[in-house]
Amino acid sequence: MDDPDAAAQPRPCVRCAEPCVLWVVGRCADCMADLYFHHPEEYRVFKDDVRREYGTKATS
């Protein structure tokens, strides 16, 4: 099992490839904000991915 006291390790964002520690279904926080403000169709796809991963009550 992973060490529970270990620090978070960066993972690459699937959209921009930048390393990040805040990562939701593959997207970093910057990309989530960019999707929300500038790419509504792509944001809807992201929300569907979140619902599939975490359940229908995860986003409203």
C-alpha positions as CSV (number, residue, x, y, z in Angstrom):
1,M,0.0,0.0,0.0
2,D,1.1,3.6,-0.6
3,D,2.6,5.6,2.3
4,P,-0.2,7.7,3.8
5,D,2.3,10.3,5.0
6,A,3.8,10.8,1.5
7,A,3.4,14.1,-0.3
8,A,1.2,14.4,-3.3
9,Q,3.1,13.6,-6.6
10,P,2.4,15.7,-9.7
11,R,0.6,14.0,-12.6
12,P,0.3,15.2,-16.1
13,C,-2.9,16.8,-17.2
14,V,-4.5,14.9,-20.1
15,R,-5.5,18.2,-21.8
16,C,-2.4,20.4,-21.4
17,A,0.3,17.9,-20.3
18,E,1.5,20.2,-17.5
19,P,2.3,18.4,-14.2
20,C,-0.3,19.2,-11.5
21,V,-1.3,17.9,-8.0
22,L,-4.9,18.9,-8.3
23,W,-6.3,16.5,-10.9
24,V,-9.9,15.6,-11.6
25,V,-10.6,12.9,-14.2
26,G,-7.4,13.8,-15.9
27,R,-7.7,17.6,-16.0
28,C,-5.8,20.2,-14.0
29,A,-7.4,23.1,-12.2
30,D,-6.3,25.6,-14.9
31,C,-7.9,23.4,-17.7
32,M,-11.1,23.0,-15.7
33,A,-11.4,26.7,-15.4
34,D,-10.5,27.3,-19.0
35,L,-13.2,24.7,-20.0
36,Y,-15.8,26.4,-17.9
37,F,-15.2,29.9,-19.1
38,H,-14.2,29.4,-22.7
39,H,-15.2,26.0,-24.0
40,P,-18.8,25.2,-22.9
41,E,-19.1,22.1,-25.1
42,E,-15.9,20.6,-23.9
43,Y,-16.9,21.5,-20.3
44,R,-20.1,19.4,-20.7
45,V,-18.0,16.4,-21.8
46,F,-15.7,17.0,-18.7
47,K,-18.8,17.1,-16.5
48,D,-20.1,13.8,-18.0
49,D,-16.7,12.3,-17.3
50,V,-16.9,13.5,-13.7
51,R,-20.4,12.0,-13.3
52,R,-19.2,8.7,-14.7
53,E,-16.2,8.6,-12.4
54,Y,-17.8,9.9,-9.2
55,G,-21.6,9.5,-9.6
56,T,-24.4,11.8,-10.7
57,K,-24.4,13.9,-7.5
58,A,-20.8,15.0,-8.0
59,T,-21.7,18.0,-10.2
60,S,-25.0,19.8,-10.6
